[in-house]
Amino acid sequence: MSESAIVSTAITDWTEAGKIVPSPIDMLASVAIEALNRAKIRPRDIDAIITNTTALPFNDASFITISAQHFAHRLAEKIGSHGVHCINVCAACASGAIALATADAMIKAGLVKTVLVGGVDNSPRGFYYQGPSILDPDLAVSYPHKVVGITNPSYWAMWARRRAYEMGHSIEDIKELMALVKEIQSQYGVLNPHARYKKLFTKKEVLDSPLVCDPLHLYMISSVSTGAGAAVIMDMEKAEKITDKPVKIAASTVGSVVYGEPSPRLVYFATSGGKKAKKPFTEWRKPIEAAYKQAGITAEDVDILECHDTSCFHTINWIDQAMGWEREETDKLIRKRQIRHNGELPVNLSGGTSSFGEAVMCQAFVMINELFQQLRGEAGERQTTKKAKIGLCTAYGAYGSYGAIIFEKSW
Amino acid sequence: MNEEKDQLPVVEGIFTWPSDEPKLIGSRCPICGSVQFPRSNVCNNPDCDHSKGTEEILLSTEGTLYSYTIHAYDLRPPFDYHKAPYAIGAVELPEGIIVVARLTTVDNKRLKIGMRVKLKVDKLFDDGEKIYVTYFFEPVEE
């Protein structure tokens, strides 16, 4: 089986959501060209384009923008193509990670040598509503807002409260921990030129911000943004001719719904039944464990983590799931601020979704870009002081979409 | 509630209505027993042979509070009838599934994970002509 590697990445500045200029396809094309230029290749050299889709403009529950479902094909037309494979990936917030996993699989299968992976999103503002579409009136996922008034942060808040309960902690304890995560991650947002929020937040400011859904306060929840990103993935042999620092994709996995998952899953009315897993968040863990197996590593080998943090609870939960520790260990790590660039396990040195806001379907490109830079020692003031060899990226999204990628320094 | 004839479920097919004892409508697989809410036409157990379609069942009206949150913001249109503060809970039913629901109280002192809660259908909003109802769970006072 071939090996694959990232040879270049590029992301735009993340900006306020809901503005229509520049157009998404222009943003995507610019960032794609930037990634190709960094790799010193032309569209002629690409064998496949894989992008996320989006549901722009999202302002009418029954309306889906068909053109936004076909960014790969439109990008091929826009930058020039000789009939490359075009694939559009739709997996909510995990779309970018799954686009990359698809590229990785195609290269490792020997089907293609060079893939341009990219994504763009201009996310709807405010609480998300899933639908219903008049042609897709699925009771399971289309009506929870209407019937119950539940939003994405409601699920996250319930997870956070449950974690505190299971650990025998007070609700104030988990609030304080989430506020500390925000304080730490904001320090890296300030240092990231592409981050939308270049502002230091103190724990107190976070706890003083308005309560949205108890225990989540406003500054613990990611906002929504506009942004675009791209990466060039190559067969390792070819990659080594392009760069002396190819970042190997040691593993890439795609996760989804698990029958018996005990935690209420985002956007559904109910859990799936069956024999319950002993620990919650099986769905989050499974693709990570599969990635460790694929890469032949264990959690202890992970030097640096970029995780999808649509709320500060997510960062905590990702550390729980990725490290396989007792949860108390996660709390200790965060309280000792060992998730900083010079800590035991640096987490979200990009500043995280917390500092970017979420350009939903393409958010993974922030994490991919960060790990690429960190492993190559090109992250500037955010650079970890660890001799990082292995980076883990974890993504999750609505409907039960998950992805995990392991990057490895290969020089 | 009065004028029951003008009370409509906010969405059809989620709970029995009109009814003196409303219940959530789910489904069960006659082969493996897997329960789903809302009802589904096929079984969701990956190990089931799926040789028969599911059967509609009415779910238990009492359960245990798995977790909850209190929303401090109204939703935006068209769901702005969800007026803050309102509480949402995840309720574990004896059938082995957890369902999300509105809770009848936003009083944090009355809510506790692990407490018993029971189903109640009540008014969600009215549009001047009709009253729309949805399902809630309320604390069982012990």
Interface residues (C-beta under 8 A of the other chain):
Chain A: A61 G126 F127 Y129 L139 A140 Y143 P144 H145 K146 V147 V148 G149 I150 T151 S154 Y155 A157 M158 W159 R161 R162 Y165 P210 L211 V212 C213 D214 P215 L216 Y259 P262 P264 F269 A270 T271 S272 G273 G274 K276
Chain B: V10 V11 G13 I14 S34 V35 Q36 F37 P38 R39 S40 N44 N45 P46 Y66 S67 Y68 T69 I70 H71 A72 Y73 L75 R76 P78 F79 H82 Y86 I88 G89 A90 E95 G96 I97 I98 V99 V100 A101 R102 N108 I113 G114 T134 Y135
